[in-house]
Amino acid sequence: MNNPTIKLYDKNISDPSFTASVLRHEGGVLVLDRTAFFPEAGGQLSDRGALYLPDGKGGELALTVTDVQIEDGVILHRVTLPQDVMSLLTPGTMLRGEVDMARRFDFMQQHTAEHIISGIVHARFGYDNVGFRLSENSCTMDYSGVLAPEQIPEIELSANRAIWDNLPVEITFPSEEEQKTLVYRSKKEIASDELRIVTIPGIDTCACCAPHVARTGEIGLVKIIRLQNWKGGVRLSIAAGARALALFTEEHDMITALARSLSTSWENIPDRFTKLREETRGLKREITTLRKSL
């Protein structure tokens, strides 16, 4: 029976560096006794980074970690593994690991923002979060009930106020006795000895295995960018932190370029667009009349 991998990311999410011992490897998959790499879980893609192997000459060989999975508590690191280093990866070999913290922090901003919004939706409307997906390019969550477009600005403003309040994001592992009275959100049943609770005071309490920011202020801001009907409920797409800034920058540059092409300021674009649309309709009517006369 394989012993579960010690999950260093459970309690310490801010330190990207760690050392670990090789337990075994099969082709391009390494199993270590402990790791700071978060595996793909709960709808979120895994961490990326590198493992550094002593080359026997006083230097190191870098093994790029391209994917991390978890099976029965054992974490599997898929790495680029040249044939000539196979012999160096004997059980007991010590490796140095480095998590790509830029990627992790981006995911942390999105995931904690999702908890804030889901907590608000659950508290105000009673809807459950029944689906969550977080990748490099998108962050979406599905809810069990319908939200109207006019409700979105209120939810968004409340979420950003929770961010600006810089609330603590607390990670706890409640005992079986504490779990008897604990009220929290969860998509599935979780064994009592594996229950990890993420709490944002006054906003949300949820079972979650993923890394989160230490305080909500680290998110910066969140923008709800899309509302869709989805399987009897709704799907929200969001952009938080650096992703939100990138989105606003792209849209600002686009609007600025459009305003420049129309020789106006950006706030006058709606009026110019309306005027151009009416002029186009008028020209189309004139063309239709001329064609008929000809």
N, C-alpha and C positions, 0 to 999 in steps of 0.2 A: 504493500500500500504506500502511495506517495504522500509525504508530509506536505501540508499546505505551505506555500511560499509566504514568508513574512512580508507584510505589506507596509513598507516604510511610508508610503504616501497617505496612509490612513490618518496619521497624526501630524506629520511634518510635510507640508506641501510646498514650502518656500525654499528648501535646500535641494538643488538639482544634482548634487554630488553624493555618491555612496560607494562603498566597497562591498563585494559579495563573493561567495565561493561557488564555483561551478559544481553542480551536482551531476549533470549529464548533458549530452547534446546528440541530436539526431539530424544530420545534414545541416540545414540552416536554422535549426531551432535550438535555443539554449534554455536550460532550466537552472536557475540560481537558488541559493538558499534564502535570499531576500532580495527585494528590489524596490526602487523608487518609481519605476515605470508603471503608470496606470494602464491597465488593459482595457480593451474595448468592452464596455459594459453599460447597461442602463440607457442605451440609445446614443451613447457618446463614443466617438472614435478614440483610439489609444494614443498614448504619448509616443513621441519619437525622440531620437537622440543617438547616443553612441555608447558602446562598451569598449574599454581599452584593455588590451591583453599584453602582458610583458612578453617581449620578443626574445628573451634570453640573452640579449646583448646590451642590456641597460636601457633599452628604449621601449616603445609601446607600438602595438598595431591597433588601428582603429577599426572596429566592427560597427557599421551603421545599423541601427535598430530601425527596421522599416515597419514593423507591426508587432503588437503585443496582445495576446489572448489569454484567457483564463479557463481552465478545465478542471472541475472538481477541486478548486482551491489552489491548483498549481498554475503558476504564471509562465507562459511560453513566450520567449523573445525570439522573433524571427530577425535574423541578421544576415548581412552580406558576409559570406564565409568562404574565403579563398581556400583551395585545396591544401596549400602549403602551410596553413596554420592549424589544420585538424589535429596534428600530433601534439600541439601545445595546449589543447583544451582537455586536459585530463581532469578527472574528479578531484576537487580540492584546490584547483588553480584559482588564485585570487584575481578578480577583475575590478577595474574602476569604471563606474557608470556615470554618465552625464545626461540628464534629461534636457530636452529642448524646452527651455522655460518660456520662450516667446510664444510657442504654440500652446503650452499649458496655460499660460496666463490668459491668452485669448479665449480658450475654452472655459476657464474659470469665470471670466467676465460674462460670457453668454449663459453659462449654467446657473450661476447665482441670480442673474437677472430673470431667468426662467422661473426659479423658485419664488422670487418676489411677485411676479405677475400671476403665477399659479395660485399662490397664497391669497392674493387679492381676489381673484376670480372665484376661488372656493369660498372665501368668507362672505362675499357680497351676493353671489348668485347660486352657491351650493353645487357648482359643477366640479367634477373630478377631472384631473389630468389623466387621460387614458393613452397618451402617446407622446414620445419625445425623441427627436433626432437632432444630433449636433455633429456637424462635419466642418471641414475647413471653409466651406462656402455658404452654409445655411444653418439656421437654428429654428426649428418649428416645434410647436406643441399642439396637441389635440385635446379638446374639451368635450365633455359629455352632454353639453347643452348649447343652445344657440345664443350668440351675442349679436346685438344690432350694431351697425356701423357708428351710430351716434353714441354708443357706450364706450367705444375704444378710446377717445381722448381722455375720458375720466379715468379709465384704468391706467393709461399711459402716464398721466400726470401723477397719480397716486404712487405708481412704481418709481418714478423719478424722485418724488419727495422722500421715499424710503431710502433711495440711494444718497440723496443730499444730506439726510439725517446721519449718515455714516454709522449705521447700526452694526453691532458686532455680529459675526456669523459664527455660531457656536457648534462645535462638533462634540457629540457625546456618545457613549456606549452604555445605555441604561441597563441596569440589572433586571433580572426576571421580575423582581418585586416592583421596581419602578415602572416596568412596562404595563403592569396591571391597570394603572391609572393614567397612563400617558396617552394623550390624544394626538395623533399624527397622520399625515397623508402617506399613502403607499399604494402603488399599483398592484402589488402582489404580497402574498404571505411570506414573511422572512423569519428564518429560525432565530429564536431568542438570543442565541449566543453570537449571531452575526449581525444583529441590528445596530446600525449606525445612524444616528439622528442628526440632521442639520437644522438648526433653529435660528431664525431671524426674529428677535423679540418683537411681538406685536404684529408680525407680518405672516410668518409661516413656520410650521414644524413638519418636517418631512423625512422619511427614510431615504437615504441616498448613500451610494458608495463612492461618489466622485470627489475630486478636489474642488474646493471653493475658495473665493477670496476671504481674507480675514475680516474685512469690514466692507460694508456695502459701498462706501465712498470710492473704493478702488474700481468700481464699475464705470464711474463717470456719468454716464447717461445711457438710456435705453430708448429705442424707437420701435414701435410696432409698425411694420412695413407692409403687412398683407393680412387680410381677413378673408377666409374661404369657408364655404359650407363644406362639411366633411363628415360623412357617415352618420347623419342625424345630429351632429354637433357642429363645431367649427374648428378650423386650424388657424393658428396665428403664426406668423413669421416675424422674427425680431432681429434687430442688430444692436449690439451693446458695445460700449467701450470704444476701442480702436475701430471696430467694424462700423459703428455708427458714425464716427468722425469721417472715415473713408467714404461712406455713403453720402454724407452731407457735402463733403468736398467735391465729389463727382457731380452731384446734382447742382451745386453752386456754380461750378465751372461750366456746366452745360447751359444753365440759365443765363450766365454772364455772356457766353458766346452767342446765345440766341438774341439777347438784348442788343449786343453790339451789331449783329447782322440786321436788326430792325431799326438801328439808330435811335434807341430809346433806353430808358433805365429799366431794370428788371421788374420793378413794381408796376410798370405800365404795360408789361407783356400781355396780361389778360385782355386789357382794352384793345391793344393793337391786334391781338389774335381775333377778337370778336369782329373788329372792323374789317380785317382781311378776309374773314370767313364770309361776311355779308357782301363784300365786294366781289368775291369769287362766285357766290351764288348769283349775284346780279349779272356778271359776265356770262355765266352759263346760260342764264335765261335769254340774254341777248343773242348768244350763239345759236340757241335752239330756234329763236324767232327768225334769224337770218337764214338758217338752213331751210326752214319751211318756205320762206319767201323765194328762195332760189330753186 
